[in-house]
Amino acid sequence: MMTPTHSALPDIRQWRQRDARLMWSFDLQKREYIVKGFGKKLKCVGLMEDEEEKKKNEEKERQKRKEKRGVFSKITKALFGKKFKGSPSGADPSNILGEDIVDEEDILHIRKLPTFNGRLTQRDSELFLSYLTVPYLRIPLILNFFAHPARVKALAEPQLQNVLDSVLYEPDLWQELDEKKIPEKIPTYLENREFLATPNGLLFNELKHSPQGLMKSLSDLLELVLEMV
């Protein structure tokens, strides 16, 4: 559940209990731990890719975003063209819409947005989905969105409940190093986004660095719910 990338998970097959036993060793030359299990060498940090593979993926993403700005491709193409080993993110607007969503600009190009069984207006749906395109900021934005008298009842919709759960509890990018590298330019559409990674997940990051806004939204949300009782 704490591994957003599918490539870091073991292959899908019938494993035995002893296959899950982890064998630990230490490489004195590289000064790093080696962990083996499920018939292969495991990465201690499941979110990190090999440098060469990472660079290739970044280059592909750059080209994709340059060539397909405002042009959508069905997510089913990715689903059926690639063997997934875990569940797709419930907080990813691409999975909700079935379209390739990079940022809020792509949301604006969709003529008819979902209303979640009439719980949200088109304007609110556009706002809600746009917030999901910025994972690092999504927790305070989404909580504040629902902490409103006109929107709190929308949480009666199971799909919106599931999205809120994913927003709060999916950790997103994991920060390996103590210090982050500051991006060379802003905006960073086509740059490495590891500077937005967190060491303990997005929720703990909010609680540590900006708890006031988070608790204010939760308090407002609770008050609105109590008024309906």
N, C-alpha and C positions, 0 to 999 in steps of 0.2 A: 504493500500500500504506500510505502514511502519511496517508491521508485517510479518517477514519472516516465522514464524511458524504458521501452519494452525490450530493447536489445540487451539490457543488463540482467534480465531475468533468465532462469534456466529454461531449456526447451520444454515444450508441452509434450509430456509422455507419462507413462505410468512409472513413478519413482518408488523405490523402496525406502523404508525408514533409515537404513544405514547410509543411503545415498545422501541424506541431508546432514550427515555428520561432517562438521567442518574441521579440516586439518590445518593447523597454523604453523608457520615457520617464519624465520626472519632472515632477510638477505643483507648480510653485513656490508657488501659492496655498494648496493643501492640504498642502504639504510631504510628499508621499507618492509612491511609485513607482507607475507604471501599466504593467501587463504585458498584452499582447495575444497570443493564440494560439488555434488551433482555431476561428477565425472569431468570436471574441468577446473581451471584456475579462475577464481572469482575476483572481481574488482572490489576492493574495500569501499570505494566510493562508486555506487552504482549509477550515479548521475553523470559521471565524467566519461567521456569517450576518448579513444586514442587520438593523439594530436593530429595525425594524418587524416583520420576519418572525420574529425571535427572540422578541419579546414575545408575538406571536400564538401561537407554538409553546409558550411557557412557560404561557400561559393555558390552552391546550388540555390540556397535561399536568396542570396543577392540577385542572381539572375531571375529567379522566379518572381521576386517582388518588383524588379524593374520591368519585366516583360508582361506581367499579369496584373498590373495596378488597375483595379476596378473591374477586372475580368474574373469571373468565378469559375471554379471547377468543383464538381461534386465530390464530396468527401468519400462517397462509396468507392470511388476509383482508388483511393488510398487504402481503404479497408479491404477491398478484395484483391488489390495488387500486392498486399503485404501481409504477412502472418503476424498478427498481434498476440502478445503474450500477457497482456493485462487489459484492464478496462480503460477506454478513452476518458479523457478529463470531462467531468460533468460541468465544469466552469468554462469550457472552451466554446465561444460562440460559433465556431465552425461546426462543432458536433451538434449544437442546438438547431442551427439553420440548415445544415446539410450543404453549406457553401464554404468556399475557401475564403476565410476572413483573416486579414492581416491587421487592419486597424479600423478606426471609426469611419474612415472614408468609404470602406467597403460596405459598411452598414447602410450608409446613405444611398447607395446604389440599388438596394433591394426595394422593390416597389411595394410589396406587401409583407409586413413583418408579422410574426405570430402574436396573438393576443392572449395565449395561454388560457383557452376556454373563456375568453371574454373578461379575464381578470385585469388586463392592462390595455390601455388605449394605444393607438399607433405611436403617438408621441412618447408615452411612457416606455413602450417596448423598445423604441429606438434609443432612448436614454439608458435603459437597463442593459441592453446588449452592447452599447458603446462602452459602458463601464467595464464589461468583461474583457475588452480588448487590451486593458492595462492591468495585468495580473498583480504588479507590485502595489497598485493603489486600490485594487478592487474591493478589499475588505471594508475600509471606511466608506467608500462610495456606495456600495451595495447596501450596507446597513443603514446608512443615512437615507438612501432611496426608499426603503421600506418603513423607516421610522417617520411616516407621514400619514395623517388621517385618511387621505384618499387612496393610499396604497397598502396599508397594513393588512386589509382583508384579502389582498391578493395572495398572501401566504397560505390561504386555505387550499390553493392549487398544489397538488402533490409535485408537479414538475418544478414549480418555483421553489418548493421546499428542498428538493434534491439539488437544485442549482445553488441555493444558499448554503447547504451543507458542504458542497464541493468548494465554494468560495472560501468558507471559513477553515476547512480542515485539510484541503490539499496543500502540501508544503511548497510546491513549485520548485524552482531551481535551488540546488544546495550549494552553499558556499564552503569551499574546501580550505582556502587560505584565510589567514587572519585579516589581511589587508586587501582591499579591492583596488583594481586598477581603474582610474578615472577615465571615462571615454574621451577621445580626442575631439569629437565634434557632436553637436546636438542640433537637430534630432538624430537619433541613432537607429533609424529604420533598418539600415543595412549593415549594422555593426554587431559585434559580439555582445550579447546581453548578459553576460555573466556578472557584470557589475551590479545587477539587480538581484543577485542570489542572496540567500540568507542562511545563517548557520543552523537555525532551528525551525525553519518554516515561517510562512508569512504571518500566521496568527501570533506566534510568540514574538516576532519582530515588531508587530504593532503594539503589543502589550508592553514591550520593553522601551520602545522609542517614542511612541505617541499614544499612550493609553487614554488620554483625556477625551479625544474625539471618539474613540471606540466605545468607551464606557458611556459617553453622552448619548450616542445613538442607541445603545442597548437599553439605557434607562428610559429614553423616550419611547422605544418600542414596547417595553414592558408596561409603561403607563397607558399606552394606547390599547394594549391587550386587556388590561384590567378594567378599562372603561367599558369594554364590550361585554364583560361578564355580567 
